[in-house]
Amino acid sequence: MTTTDFKQTFTNPPNYSFPHDRLVRVMRDPSKIPVVLVACGSFSPVTYLHLRMFEMAKDYVRQNTNFEIVGGYLSPVSDMYKKAGLLSANHRVEMCTIAADDISTPWLMVDPWEAFQSYQRTAVVLDHFDHELNVVLGGVQTEDGQHRNVQVMLLAGSDLISTMSEPGVWSHEDLDHILGRYGCFIIERGGTDVDQAIDSLARWRHNIHIISQLIQNDVSSTKVRLFLRRGLSVRYLLPSRVVDYIDENNLYLDEAAAAEKEKEKGKGKEQQQKKESCA
């Protein structure tokens, strides 16, 4: 199968519309290639590192490529992914939306297409973005009105590229489609041998961009969930409004801890009502 053989009809979740309100529709530099970055993941919960990836990619793109970023998307996986610690899609999409609204990256959006349906392979998700951006929206334009197709590219951590280099984890057809047709930006993370992984993917090396973390950040959703279960603070590891959302909805706590927390909230409300009645 070649990289042009993936032709399909897409099934959208109920009441779905592709978010493009922050997509830059007119390019600043007509000599460059417009690109949209897509980060697929659990985002359970979304962290500052997930958001920081887009900023690191922006710097890399500006300094090392002929691309111009016109948009970026967080694409949370479906509940059907069945990963440990995976919260419901409703909560994860809401937290990603809060995070995207809470930061100053004006072109970052959240696409719920993948989250609210059956599990979709990464290759299919990228095809969905390509279809929405270039077929439905018609791509972008230069200042003088020339049409440009948008290049969709995957944005991920180096743990993903490691799994891609492991025999039997990914099908060759999907690897060829993701890395051959679309390409990716990979953020280096500690403990991952990126060079060894890249050696196994040599035929697509020209389409794999490795981005070094100049300031190491090893915050992960797994560590955040562990902190929350232990009753530890996660403030400043996540956007403040995401922390507030987790707290308000008693997320990532075991049942006993969640019940105790709800009980404490009830006591607090009761005491407040007594104060108000005595005033």
HELIX and SHEET records of a PDB file:
HELIX    1   1 TYR A   48  ASN A   64  1                                  17    
HELIX    2   2 ASP A   79  TYR A   81  5                                   3    
HELIX    3   3 ALA A   89  ASP A  102  1                                  14    
HELIX    4   4 THR A  122  ASP A  130  1                                   9    
HELIX    5   5 HIS A  131  VAL A  136  3                                   6    
HELIX    6   6 SER A  158  MET A  164  1                                   7    
HELIX    7   7 HIS A  172  LEU A  175  1                                   4    
HELIX    8   8 ASP A  176  TYR A  182  3                                   7    
HELIX    9   9 VAL A  194  SER A  200  1                                   7    
HELIX   10  10 ALA A  202  ASN A  207  5                                   6    
HELIX   11  11 SER A  221  ARG A  229  1                                   9    
HELIX   12  12 SER A  240  GLU A  248  1                                   9    
HELIX   13  13 GLU A  255  CYS A  278  1                                  24    
SHEET    1   A 6 LEU A 108  VAL A 110  0                                        
SHEET    2   A 6 PHE A  67  PRO A  76  1                                        
SHEET    3   A 6 ILE A  33  GLY A  41  1                                        
SHEET    4   A 6 GLN A 151  GLY A 157  1                                        
SHEET    5   A 6 CYS A 184  ILE A 187  1                                        
SHEET    6   A 6 ILE A 208  ILE A 211  1                                        
SHEET    1   B 2 VAL A 140  GLN A 141  0                                        
SHEET    2   B 2 HIS A 147  ARG A 148 -1                                        
END                                                                             
